[in-house]
Amino acid sequence: AQDVTDQSHCSSAEPRLLKVSSTCTTIFVDGSELRGLANVFIHIQHKKIRAGASFNVWFPRLPITVWAADKTLNVSYID
């Protein structure tokens, strides 16, 4: 088996919305996003092979209003 990440490279078309590690091992958001967007494209390259993938980055409209019918919050722990 050979580790292909040493020969792979990835980049995000929208790095402010969706981050990706340069070796394609991680695609993530870090909380600094100011908006969301559908179809954020990730460019992927391994040697001469090029591909891509698209992701939706969801971001709520602020401020968020939450209504709860039960005014007492209950927490259950499962061991």
Sequence and secondary structure as in RCSB ss.txt:
>XXXX:A:sequence
AQDVTDQSHCSSAEPRLLKVSSTCTTIFVDGSELRGLANVFIHIQHKKIRAGASFNVWFPRLPITVWAADKTLNV
SYID
>XXXX:A:secstr
   GGGGEEEEESSTTT EE TTSS EE  S     EEEEEEEEEETTEEEEEEEEE    SS     SSSS   
    
